[in-house]
Amino acid sequence: MNYLVVGSGLFGATFAYEAAKRGNHVKVIEKRDHIAGNIYTKEIDGIQVHQYGAHIFHTSNKEIWDYVNQFAEFNRYTNSPIANYKGEIYNMPFNMNTFNKLWGVITPEEAQAKINEQKQVLGDKKPENLEEQAISLIGTDIYQKLVKGYTEKQWGQKTTDLPAFIIRRLPVRLTYDNNYFNDTYQGIPIGGYTQIVEKMLASDLIEVETGVDFFDYKQEYIDQYDKVIFTGMIDQFFDYKLGELSYRSLRFETEELNVDNYQGNAVVNYTDAETPYTRIIEHKHFEFGKGDKNKTIVTREYPASWHRGDEPYYPVNNERNNHLYKEYRDLALQEPKVIFGGRSGQYRYYDMHQVIRAALQVVTDELIEQK
């Protein structure tokens, strides 16, 4: 078989690797001037810089953990972001360190009693929006300081207009544990993420071209190849004929500083409404300070409205968009030569381990079960 993979991110690279391993010819085309999609890392001053935001690999699926460890050795990095609210520093996820700093409570019982007291503003009402859902989980103080401003910046909407499900799985712990994830496995690849995709695409049966826009020759590509694995936006594939799906975009400002340590943590979230960015990433802390002495790289991350031509980072999975996506998915089923995958192709928020799992499911459906 001859496959065309559109996009060299983790989904496309995983499929390409597995297809070539089974003797298929694969061409990978990438619109950007580099491979690896949003997990692309670039070394600057001896520091692996996450070019498109912080990426921490985490999973409880041993099969996926073993799979990705074929391509890189991972360090023991633990995701422990902190929140800066107008100069006040709080631990995340919300845990006993957070509650002690905010309320002076010491025991889990005291913390829970404080949350329960503040939840009473809702009465017996079932949470109908994000604001009410957040208050039902962590009370009014934490909501006002650490949730409201950050969330409204991130989504560009008032929390009272956002659906409750966005925050339903907000991590809240009555322990002194700053580890954001509950997963069994967690870490950052030593030497960055780009190497993973480089190794996946290293086969003699895989040809890679960057700086190529699929839509310049869309029909020719579809006619030329046996199958197309498309990881771009599903609504763009169909020329937005049913309407635009909604996305949120991001803008990054990265600078080199002549200091050894700028903020003391890899990720600091700015949760007040007045600060225009949501977080500052100091990349050297992902690898425990590795990098040139008296040099550091920091990135400010600004949420942005999405317009055609912008990079879509987050699908907006509200009722309207989910309904529209289902209509596009019905159209996709009428494209026998095209398989849609990844965050944009399947219009859902995927973590990296979920991307790999979804790609391996396509491998099973396309390359294994059909044999």
C-alpha positions in Angstrom: 0.0 0.0 0.0 1.0 3.6 -0.6 -0.1 5.9 2.3 -0.1 9.7 2.5 0.1 11.0 6.0 -0.9 14.7 6.3 0.8 16.1 9.4 3.9 14.9 11.2 2.7 15.2 14.7 2.4 12.3 17.1 -0.6 10.7 15.5 0.7 10.8 11.9 4.2 9.8 13.0 2.9 6.8 14.9 0.8 5.6 12.0 3.7 6.1 9.6 6.1 4.1 11.8 3.7 1.2 12.1 2.8 1.2 8.4 6.4 1.2 7.3 7.2 -1.5 9.8 4.7 -3.7 8.0 6.3 -3.0 4.6 4.1 -0.2 3.3 5.3 2.9 1.6 4.5 6.2 3.4 4.8 9.8 2.4 4.5 12.3 5.2 3.8 15.9 4.3 3.9 18.7 6.9 2.8 22.3 6.5 5.3 23.7 9.0 9.0 23.8 8.3 9.7 21.1 10.9 8.4 17.8 12.0 6.8 16.7 15.3 3.8 19.1 15.3 3.0 20.7 18.6 5.4 18.5 20.6 8.4 20.0 18.6 11.3 20.9 20.9 14.4 22.9 19.8 17.7 23.1 21.7 18.7 26.7 22.7 21.5 27.3 25.2 21.6 23.6 26.0 17.9 23.8 26.9 15.2 21.8 25.2 12.6 24.5 24.5 9.0 23.4 24.0 8.0 25.6 21.1 4.3 25.2 21.4 3.6 25.1 25.1 4.5 22.7 27.9 4.2 19.0 27.2 4.5 16.5 30.0 4.0 12.8 29.1 1.8 11.0 31.6 -0.2 7.8 31.4 -1.4 4.8 33.5 -1.3 2.6 30.4 1.9 0.5 30.6 1.6 -0.6 27.0 1.6 3.1 25.8 4.4 3.9 28.3 6.6 1.0 27.0 5.7 2.0 23.4 6.9 5.6 23.7 10.0 4.5 25.6 11.2 2.7 22.5 12.1 6.2 21.1 13.5 8.1 24.0 14.6 7.8 27.6 12.4 9.7 30.0 13.4 11.5 33.2 11.4 11.5 36.4 9.9 15.0 36.0 6.7 15.5 38.1 4.3 18.1 37.0 3.8 20.5 39.9 2.7 23.9 38.6 2.2 26.8 40.9 -0.3 29.6 40.7 0.5 33.3 41.0 -2.5 35.4 42.0 -1.3 39.1 42.2 1.9 38.0 43.9 0.4 35.4 46.1 1.8 31.9 45.4 -0.3 28.7 45.7 0.3 25.1 45.0 -1.6 23.2 42.2 -3.4 21.0 42.0 -5.6 22.2 44.8 -4.4 20.3 47.8 -3.6 20.7 51.5 -0.7 23.1 50.8 -3.1 25.3 48.9 -5.8 25.2 51.6 -3.2 25.8 54.4 -1.9 28.9 52.6 -5.3 30.3 51.9 -7.2 29.4 55.1 -4.6 28.3 57.6 -6.2 24.9 57.9 -4.0 21.9 58.8 -6.1 18.8 58.7 -8.2 17.4 55.8 -11.3 17.6 58.0 -10.8 21.4 58.5 -10.2 21.9 54.8 -13.3 19.9 53.8 -15.4 21.8 56.4 -14.3 25.2 54.8 -15.1 24.0 51.3 -18.5 22.7 52.5 -19.2 26.0 54.2 -18.5 28.0 51.1 -20.5 25.7 48.8 -23.6 26.7 50.7 -24.0 29.7 48.4 -25.3 27.3 45.8 -27.9 25.8 48.1 -29.3 22.6 46.6 -28.9 23.8 43.1 -27.3 21.4 40.6 -24.3 23.1 38.9 -25.3 24.4 35.5 -22.2 26.2 34.4 -18.5 26.3 35.1 -18.7 28.8 37.9 -21.2 26.8 39.8 -19.4 23.6 39.2 -16.1 25.0 40.4 -17.7 26.4 43.6 -19.3 23.1 44.3 -15.8 21.5 44.1 -13.6 24.0 45.9 -15.7 26.8 47.3 -15.8 30.5 46.5 -12.3 31.6 47.7 -10.3 29.3 45.4 -12.7 29.8 42.6 -12.3 33.6 42.7 -8.5 33.6 43.1 -7.3 30.6 41.1 -10.1 29.5 38.7 -12.2 32.4 37.4 -9.6 34.8 35.9 -7.5 32.0 34.4 -10.4 30.1 32.9 -12.0 33.2 31.4 -8.6 34.1 29.8 -8.1 30.6 28.5 -11.6 30.2 26.9 -12.4 33.9 26.1 -15.8 33.6 27.7 -17.3 34.2 31.1 -17.3 31.2 33.4 -21.1 31.6 33.7 -21.3 31.0 30.0 -19.1 27.9 29.9 -20.4 24.4 30.4 -19.9 22.7 33.8 -18.2 19.6 32.3 -15.0 21.5 31.4 -14.0 21.6 35.1 -15.8 18.5 36.4 -12.6 16.5 36.8 -10.7 19.4 38.4 -8.1 17.7 40.7 -8.8 18.4 44.4 -6.8 16.5 47.0 -7.0 16.5 50.7 -3.4 15.5 50.9 -0.1 17.4 50.9 0.7 16.2 47.4 1.7 18.7 44.6 1.8 16.1 41.8 -0.7 17.3 39.3 -1.3 13.9 37.7 -2.5 10.7 39.2 -1.0 8.6 36.5 1.4 5.7 37.2 4.0 6.9 34.6 5.2 10.5 34.1 8.2 12.3 32.6 9.9 14.3 29.9 12.1 12.7 27.2 15.8 13.5 27.9 16.9 15.5 24.9 13.4 16.6 24.0 10.4 15.4 22.0 11.5 16.0 18.5 13.8 12.9 18.6 10.8 10.7 19.1 9.2 11.7 15.8 12.6 11.6 14.1 13.1 8.0 15.1 9.5 7.1 14.1 10.1 8.6 10.6 13.6 7.2 10.1 12.5 4.2 7.9 13.7 3.9 4.3 10.0 3.3 3.4 9.1 6.8 4.7 9.5 10.0 2.7 9.1 13.3 4.6 8.5 16.7 3.1 8.0 19.8 5.2 6.7 23.2 4.0 3.9 21.5 2.0 0.3 22.4 2.2 -2.1 19.5 1.5 -4.8 21.8 0.3 -2.7 23.1 -2.6 -3.1 19.7 -4.3 -5.9 18.0 -2.2 -7.6 16.0 -4.9 -4.4 15.0 -6.7 -3.1 13.6 -3.4 -6.4 11.6 -2.8 -6.3 10.2 -6.3 -2.6 9.3 -6.1 -2.5 7.4 -2.9 -4.3 4.2 -1.7 -5.2 5.9 1.6 -4.7 9.3 3.2 -4.3 9.7 6.9 -5.5 13.3 7.5 -4.6 14.9 10.9 -5.7 18.5 10.0 -9.0 20.2 10.8 -11.9 18.1 9.7 -14.0 21.1 8.8 -11.3 22.6 6.6 -11.0 19.3 4.8 -14.6 19.8 3.7 -14.0 23.5 2.9 -16.2 24.4 6.0 -19.3 23.5 3.9 -21.4 22.9 7.0 -19.9 25.8 8.9 -16.8 26.4 11.1 -16.1 24.4 14.2 -14.8 26.6 17.0 -11.2 26.4 18.3 -9.0 28.3 20.7 -5.6 29.4 19.6 -2.4 30.4 21.4 0.3 33.0 21.0 3.8 32.5 22.4 6.4 35.1 23.4 9.8 33.4 24.0 12.9 35.2 25.3 16.4 34.4 26.4 17.4 35.8 29.8 20.9 36.2 31.2 20.1 34.6 34.5 20.5 31.0 35.7 17.0 30.7 37.2 14.1 33.0 36.5 11.1 31.7 38.4 12.2 28.5 40.1 9.6 26.3 38.5 8.8 25.0 35.0 5.3 26.3 34.9 3.7 29.3 36.8 0.1 30.0 36.1 -1.1 33.6 36.4 -4.7 33.3 37.6 -5.7 37.0 37.9 -7.8 38.5 35.1 -5.5 41.5 34.6 -2.3 39.6 33.5 -2.8 39.0 29.8 -1.0 35.7 29.6 -2.1 32.5 31.4 1.4 31.1 32.3 5.1 31.5 32.0 7.1 28.4 31.2 10.8 28.2 32.1 12.0 25.3 30.0 15.2 24.4 31.8 13.3 23.1 34.8 11.7 20.3 32.7 15.2 18.8 32.8 16.2 19.8 36.4 18.1 23.0 35.5 20.1 21.4 32.6 21.5 24.1 30.2 24.1 26.8 29.9 25.1 28.6 33.1 23.5 32.0 33.5 21.2 31.4 30.6 17.5 30.6 30.6 14.6 30.5 28.2 11.1 31.6 29.2 7.9 31.6 27.2 4.7 33.6 28.0 1.6 31.9 26.7 -1.3 34.1 25.6 -4.7 32.6 24.7 -6.1 33.9 21.5 -9.3 33.8 19.4 -9.1 31.4 16.5 -9.6 32.7 12.9 -9.0 30.8 9.7 -5.3 30.5 9.1 -4.5 30.4 12.8 -3.2 27.3 14.5 -6.1 25.4 16.3 -4.8 24.3 19.7 -8.0 23.5 21.6 -11.4 22.2 20.2 -14.3 24.0 21.9 -16.5 20.9 22.7 -19.7 22.6 23.6 -23.1 21.3 22.4 -23.2 23.3 19.2 -19.7 22.2 18.1 -20.2 18.6 19.1 -23.3 18.5 17.0 -21.6 20.0 14.0 -18.6 17.7 14.4 -21.0 14.7 14.2 -22.3 16.1 10.9 -18.7 16.4 9.6 -18.0 12.9 10.8 -20.9 11.6 8.8 -19.3 13.2 5.7 -16.0 11.7 6.6 -17.5 8.2 6.5 -18.3 8.9 2.9 -14.6 9.3 2.1 -13.4 5.7 1.8 -9.8 6.7 1.0 -9.4 9.1 3.9 -8.9 8.4 7.6 -9.2 11.3 10.0 -7.1 11.4 13.1 -5.6 13.5 15.9 -7.0 16.4 17.9 -8.2 18.4 14.8 -9.2 15.4 12.7 -11.3 13.9 15.5 -12.2 17.2 17.2 -11.4 16.3 20.7 -8.8 17.2 23.3 -6.2 14.5 23.4 -3.2 14.2 25.7 -0.1 12.6 24.1 -0.8 9.1 25.4 -4.3 9.3 24.1 -3.0 10.4 20.6 -0.7 7.4 20.5 -3.5 5.1 21.6 -5.9 6.5 19.0 -3.2 6.1 16.3 -2.6 2.5 17.3 -6.3 1.8 17.1 -6.3 3.1 13.5 -3.2 0.8 12.9 -5.3 -2.1 14.2 -8.3 -1.3 12.1 -6.4 -0.5 8.9 -3.2 -2.6 8.9 -4.0 -5.6 11.1 -7.6 -6.5 11.0 -7.9 -6.0 7.3 -5.0 -8.4 6.5 
